[in-house]
């Protein structure tokens, strides 16, 4: 539970910290599975950099919303919508 996140700086650092922890766990899993962690050296175009920057920003938004939802006084209502995430993905996946 994340009770006590009042200041915007606390929320930001908690959110970024959570994403870094998830990244570290993913990198460790990737390394264990492939027994190597090599990155090819290549130039990244401005378009690709923009796509990754937009993806990073769009990753932060739901993480901040999740942190705010789980630390709010209306936690019981928030969990209903958080647990319906798979339903949303099935519904919106069938549209396209």
VEXDREN-2710 file (C-alpha; in Angstrom, 1 decimal):
% VEXDREN-2710
k/r/px/py/pz
1/UNK/0.0/0.0/0.0
2/UNK/1.2/3.5/-0.7
3/UNK/-0.4/5.6/2.0
4/UNK/1.3/8.9/2.7
5/UNK/2.3/10.0/-0.8
6/UNK/1.2/13.6/-0.4
7/UNK/3.8/15.7/-2.2
8/UNK/4.1/15.6/-6.0
9/UNK/7.9/14.9/-5.6
10/UNK/7.2/11.9/-3.5
11/UNK/4.7/10.6/-6.1
12/UNK/7.2/11.2/-8.9
13/UNK/10.1/9.5/-7.2
14/UNK/8.0/6.5/-6.1
15/UNK/6.6/6.1/-9.6
16/UNK/10.1/6.4/-11.3
17/UNK/11.5/4.0/-8.7
18/UNK/8.8/1.5/-9.3
19/UNK/9.6/1.6/-13.1
20/UNK/13.3/1.2/-12.5
21/UNK/12.7/-1.8/-10.2
22/UNK/10.6/-3.4/-12.9
23/UNK/13.3/-2.6/-15.5
24/UNK/16.0/-4.2/-13.4
25/UNK/13.9/-7.3/-12.8
26/UNK/13.2/-7.5/-16.6
27/UNK/16.9/-7.1/-17.4
28/UNK/17.9/-9.8/-14.9
29/UNK/15.3/-12.2/-16.4
30/UNK/16.5/-11.4/-19.9
31/UNK/20.1/-12.0/-19.0
32/UNK/19.4/-15.3/-17.2
33/UNK/17.3/-16.5/-20.2
34/UNK/19.8/-15.5/-22.9
35/UNK/23.1/-15.7/-20.8
36/UNK/24.1/-12.5/-22.4
37/UNK/23.1/-8.9/-22.5
38/UNK/24.6/-7.2/-25.5
39/UNK/23.3/-4.1/-27.2
40/UNK/24.2/-3.4/-30.8
41/UNK/25.7/0.0/-31.4
42/UNK/23.7/1.8/-34.0
43/UNK/22.5/5.4/-34.5
44/UNK/19.0/6.1/-33.4
45/UNK/17.0/8.4/-35.6
46/UNK/15.1/11.4/-34.3
47/UNK/11.8/9.7/-35.2
48/UNK/12.7/6.5/-33.2
49/UNK/13.9/8.6/-30.3
50/UNK/10.6/10.5/-30.3
51/UNK/8.7/7.2/-30.3
52/UNK/10.6/6.0/-27.3
53/UNK/10.2/9.3/-25.5
54/UNK/6.5/9.2/-26.1
55/UNK/6.3/5.6/-24.9
56/UNK/8.2/6.5/-21.7
57/UNK/5.8/9.3/-21.0
58/UNK/2.8/7.1/-21.7
59/UNK/4.3/4.5/-19.3
60/UNK/4.6/7.1/-16.5
61/UNK/0.9/8.2/-16.8
62/UNK/-0.7/4.8/-15.9
63/UNK/1.9/4.2/-13.2
64/UNK/1.1/7.6/-11.6
65/UNK/-2.6/6.9/-11.9
66/UNK/-2.2/3.5/-10.3
67/UNK/-0.2/4.9/-7.4
68/UNK/-2.8/7.6/-6.8
69/UNK/-5.7/5.1/-7.0
70/UNK/-4.1/2.7/-4.6
71/UNK/-3.3/5.5/-2.1
72/UNK/-6.7/7.2/-2.2
73/UNK/-9.5/7.0/0.3
74/UNK/-11.7/5.4/-2.4
75/UNK/-9.5/2.3/-2.7
76/UNK/-12.4/-0.1/-2.8
77/UNK/-13.8/1.6/-5.9
78/UNK/-10.4/1.9/-7.6
79/UNK/-9.7/-1.9/-7.3
80/UNK/-12.8/-2.7/-9.2
81/UNK/-11.5/-0.7/-12.2
82/UNK/-7.9/-1.9/-11.8
83/UNK/-9.0/-5.5/-11.8
84/UNK/-11.1/-4.9/-15.0
85/UNK/-7.9/-4.2/-17.0
86/UNK/-8.0/-7.5/-18.8
87/UNK/-11.6/-6.9/-19.8
88/UNK/-10.6/-3.5/-21.2
89/UNK/-7.8/-5.1/-23.3
90/UNK/-10.1/-7.8/-24.7
91/UNK/-12.8/-5.2/-25.5
92/UNK/-10.5/-2.7/-27.2
93/UNK/-8.5/-5.4/-28.9
94/UNK/-11.6/-6.6/-30.6
95/UNK/-12.4/-3.2/-32.0
96/UNK/-9.3/-2.9/-34.1
END
